[in-house]
Amino acid sequence: MLSPDQKWWMQSWCFVRRLRDAGVSEEQAEAFSEAFQEIQDVQLKELATKGDLRELKSELKSDMRELETRITGQLILIKWMLAMVIAATVLPALKS
């Protein structure tokens, strides 16, 4: 199995060879290869790994559980408040 450096060298060499075979000078082919590698390195640094996604998923699940707990508590409070309003409205009507 090739190391990352060996893979990079092999890809770079193949890229330069293909450009040379297409009529590009070796100097230009090497410059294209280096520029392409720099662009690829920048793009790879911006990619999310599976670990990053798992961590984000865990954080989102935690946030959702917290929100669910808060909403449930607020709904219970609203139910009690509504029951009090109904009782305050209906009980005096029943006494009369």
CNS distance restraints for C-alpha pairs under 8 A (distance, minus, plus):
assign (resid   2 and name CA) (resid   6 and name CA) 5.63 0.50 0.50
assign (resid   2 and name CA) (resid   7 and name CA) 5.93 0.50 0.50
assign (resid   3 and name CA) (resid   7 and name CA) 6.17 0.50 0.50
assign (resid   4 and name CA) (resid   8 and name CA) 6.10 0.50 0.50
assign (resid   5 and name CA) (resid   9 and name CA) 6.15 0.50 0.50
assign (resid   6 and name CA) (resid  10 and name CA) 6.07 0.50 0.50
assign (resid   7 and name CA) (resid  11 and name CA) 6.03 0.50 0.50
assign (resid   8 and name CA) (resid  12 and name CA) 5.95 0.50 0.50
assign (resid   9 and name CA) (resid  13 and name CA) 5.97 0.50 0.50
assign (resid  10 and name CA) (resid  14 and name CA) 6.13 0.50 0.50
assign (resid  11 and name CA) (resid  15 and name CA) 6.03 0.50 0.50
assign (resid  12 and name CA) (resid  16 and name CA) 6.13 0.50 0.50
assign (resid  12 and name CA) (resid  33 and name CA) 5.99 0.50 0.50
assign (resid  12 and name CA) (resid  34 and name CA) 7.93 0.50 0.50
assign (resid  12 and name CA) (resid  37 and name CA) 7.94 0.50 0.50
assign (resid  13 and name CA) (resid  17 and name CA) 6.08 0.50 0.50
assign (resid  14 and name CA) (resid  18 and name CA) 6.09 0.50 0.50
assign (resid  15 and name CA) (resid  19 and name CA) 6.30 0.50 0.50
assign (resid  15 and name CA) (resid  29 and name CA) 7.81 0.50 0.50
assign (resid  15 and name CA) (resid  33 and name CA) 6.52 0.50 0.50
assign (resid  16 and name CA) (resid  20 and name CA) 6.12 0.50 0.50
assign (resid  16 and name CA) (resid  26 and name CA) 7.19 0.50 0.50
assign (resid  16 and name CA) (resid  29 and name CA) 5.03 0.50 0.50
assign (resid  16 and name CA) (resid  30 and name CA) 5.85 0.50 0.50
assign (resid  16 and name CA) (resid  32 and name CA) 7.93 0.50 0.50
assign (resid  16 and name CA) (resid  33 and name CA) 6.31 0.50 0.50
assign (resid  17 and name CA) (resid  21 and name CA) 6.03 0.50 0.50
assign (resid  17 and name CA) (resid  29 and name CA) 7.87 0.50 0.50
assign (resid  18 and name CA) (resid  22 and name CA) 6.24 0.50 0.50
assign (resid  19 and name CA) (resid  23 and name CA) 6.55 0.50 0.50
assign (resid  19 and name CA) (resid  24 and name CA) 5.40 0.50 0.50
assign (resid  19 and name CA) (resid  25 and name CA) 7.87 0.50 0.50
assign (resid  19 and name CA) (resid  29 and name CA) 5.68 0.50 0.50
assign (resid  20 and name CA) (resid  24 and name CA) 4.76 0.50 0.50
assign (resid  20 and name CA) (resid  25 and name CA) 5.93 0.50 0.50
assign (resid  20 and name CA) (resid  26 and name CA) 5.99 0.50 0.50
assign (resid  20 and name CA) (resid  29 and name CA) 6.46 0.50 0.50
assign (resid  24 and name CA) (resid  28 and name CA) 6.44 0.50 0.50
assign (resid  24 and name CA) (resid  29 and name CA) 6.07 0.50 0.50
assign (resid  25 and name CA) (resid  29 and name CA) 6.04 0.50 0.50
assign (resid  26 and name CA) (resid  30 and name CA) 6.07 0.50 0.50
assign (resid  27 and name CA) (resid  31 and name CA) 6.27 0.50 0.50
assign (resid  28 and name CA) (resid  32 and name CA) 6.08 0.50 0.50
assign (resid  29 and name CA) (resid  33 and name CA) 6.10 0.50 0.50
assign (resid  30 and name CA) (resid  34 and name CA) 6.17 0.50 0.50
assign (resid  31 and name CA) (resid  35 and name CA) 6.13 0.50 0.50
assign (resid  32 and name CA) (resid  36 and name CA) 5.94 0.50 0.50
assign (resid  33 and name CA) (resid  37 and name CA) 6.10 0.50 0.50
assign (resid  34 and name CA) (resid  38 and name CA) 6.23 0.50 0.50
assign (resid  35 and name CA) (resid  39 and name CA) 6.29 0.50 0.50
assign (resid  36 and name CA) (resid  40 and name CA) 6.13 0.50 0.50
assign (resid  37 and name CA) (resid  41 and name CA) 6.05 0.50 0.50
assign (resid  38 and name CA) (resid  42 and name CA) 6.32 0.50 0.50
assign (resid  39 and name CA) (resid  43 and name CA) 6.27 0.50 0.50
assign (resid  40 and name CA) (resid  44 and name CA) 6.06 0.50 0.50
assign (resid  41 and name CA) (resid  45 and name CA) 6.30 0.50 0.50
assign (resid  42 and name CA) (resid  46 and name CA) 6.74 0.50 0.50
assign (resid  43 and name CA) (resid  47 and name CA) 6.69 0.50 0.50
assign (resid  48 and name CA) (resid  52 and name CA) 5.70 0.50 0.50
assign (resid  48 and name CA) (resid  53 and name CA) 6.69 0.50 0.50
assign (resid  49 and name CA) (resid  53 and name CA) 6.37 0.50 0.50
assign (resid  50 and name CA) (resid  54 and name CA) 6.13 0.50 0.50
assign (resid  51 and name CA) (resid  55 and name CA) 6.14 0.50 0.50
assign (resid  52 and name CA) (resid  56 and name CA) 6.20 0.50 0.50
assign (resid  53 and name CA) (resid  57 and name CA) 6.02 0.50 0.50
assign (resid  54 and name CA) (resid  58 and name CA) 6.17 0.50 0.50
assign (resid  55 and name CA) (resid  59 and name CA) 6.25 0.50 0.50
assign (resid  56 and name CA) (resid  60 and name CA) 6.11 0.50 0.50
assign (resid  57 and name CA) (resid  61 and name CA) 6.15 0.50 0.50
assign (resid  58 and name CA) (resid  62 and name CA) 6.23 0.50 0.50
assign (resid  59 and name CA) (resid  63 and name CA) 6.18 0.50 0.50
assign (resid  60 and name CA) (resid  64 and name CA) 6.06 0.50 0.50
assign (resid  61 and name CA) (resid  65 and name CA) 6.20 0.50 0.50
assign (resid  62 and name CA) (resid  66 and name CA) 6.27 0.50 0.50
assign (resid  63 and name CA) (resid  67 and name CA) 6.21 0.50 0.50
assign (resid  64 and name CA) (resid  68 and name CA) 6.04 0.50 0.50
assign (resid  65 and name CA) (resid  69 and name CA) 6.20 0.50 0.50
assign (resid  66 and name CA) (resid  70 and name CA) 6.31 0.50 0.50
assign (resid  67 and name CA) (resid  71 and name CA) 6.04 0.50 0.50
assign (resid  68 and name CA) (resid  72 and name CA) 5.99 0.50 0.50
assign (resid  69 and name CA) (resid  73 and name CA) 6.24 0.50 0.50
assign (resid  70 and name CA) (resid  74 and name CA) 6.25 0.50 0.50
assign (resid  71 and name CA) (resid  75 and name CA) 6.09 0.50 0.50
assign (resid  72 and name CA) (resid  76 and name CA) 6.29 0.50 0.50
assign (resid  73 and name CA) (resid  77 and name CA) 6.36 0.50 0.50
assign (resid  74 and name CA) (resid  78 and name CA) 6.18 0.50 0.50
assign (resid  75 and name CA) (resid  79 and name CA) 6.14 0.50 0.50
assign (resid  76 and name CA) (resid  80 and name CA) 6.38 0.50 0.50
assign (resid  77 and name CA) (resid  81 and name CA) 6.17 0.50 0.50
assign (resid  78 and name CA) (resid  82 and name CA) 6.04 0.50 0.50
assign (resid  79 and name CA) (resid  83 and name CA) 6.14 0.50 0.50
assign (resid  80 and name CA) (resid  84 and name CA) 6.21 0.50 0.50
assign (resid  81 and name CA) (resid  85 and name CA) 6.26 0.50 0.50
assign (resid  82 and name CA) (resid  86 and name CA) 6.14 0.50 0.50
assign (resid  83 and name CA) (resid  87 and name CA) 6.02 0.50 0.50
assign (resid  84 and name CA) (resid  88 and name CA) 5.95 0.50 0.50
assign (resid  85 and name CA) (resid  89 and name CA) 6.16 0.50 0.50
assign (resid  86 and name CA) (resid  90 and name CA) 5.90 0.50 0.50
assign (resid  87 and name CA) (resid  91 and name CA) 5.59 0.50 0.50
assign (resid  88 and name CA) (resid  92 and name CA) 6.93 0.50 0.50
assign (resid  89 and name CA) (resid  93 and name CA) 6.98 0.50 0.50
assign (resid  90 and name CA) (resid  94 and name CA) 6.28 0.50 0.50
assign (resid  91 and name CA) (resid  95 and name CA) 6.41 0.50 0.50
assign (resid  92 and name CA) (resid  96 and name CA) 6.59 0.50 0.50
